[in-house]
Amino acid sequence: MGSIVRRVGLVSVVVAGFAVSAPLGAQTKTVKAPMVCSRGGDQAFSVVVSAPDRVAQGGTYTLRLDSFPSGKIDHTGLNYLHDMEAEFVVPAGTKFVEGSAKIVPKTGTANVAKSALVWHQNGVVHFKLPAKVENGDSYTPPSIELQLTATAAPGSELPLKLLRYTVFANAFVVGDVKASCDPSPNPFTLTTTTVTKA
């Protein structure tokens, strides 16, 4: 999911997850993307990305995204967080393998993992946590995986990019407040895989 901290009015919001393990043959790295948020100003989004450095033309490869624990959420005026969503752009020069986007079993905490959703639509992978996370609780989003087939010519680069992050905070008096954060630059490259000859 990634980890990002932002202020929604008087409420600071933390969204997080944790790294577990990488797909076979993948390289793993932690990436930090600068974010400009509609509430709370400049923030940062951190995520652990596992992907191969290279893939043969016509080959299929796996991407995995993990992040970091939220820690205790404790903010004056906050009732709960909900509907947290990250969006990732599928690389041009790849074909998304239908049905491959999945929640990794036995990752994340029960308060968010049970209702977590991941799906592909129009070249974007959406990862959503609809569940409520009450003020005073903590949570860890589950990890996600997806598969892509390299269709680009040898020598091409296939960048996976972060497009946007949103979260709703329910607060006393004001009710739901939406915060939307865009990376800078937008979209932001999280990892790149190079196409080789078959």
Secondary structure, DSSP 8 states (H G I E B T S, - for coil): --EEEEEETTEEEEE--------TT-EEEEEEEEEEETTTEEEEEEEEEEE-SEEETT-EEEEEEE---------TTEEEEEEEEEEEE--TTEEE-TT--EE-TT-S-HHHHTT-EEEEETTEEEEEE-S-EETT-------EEEEEEE-S-TT-EEEEEEEEEEEEEEETTTEEEEEEEEESSSSEEEEEEEEE--
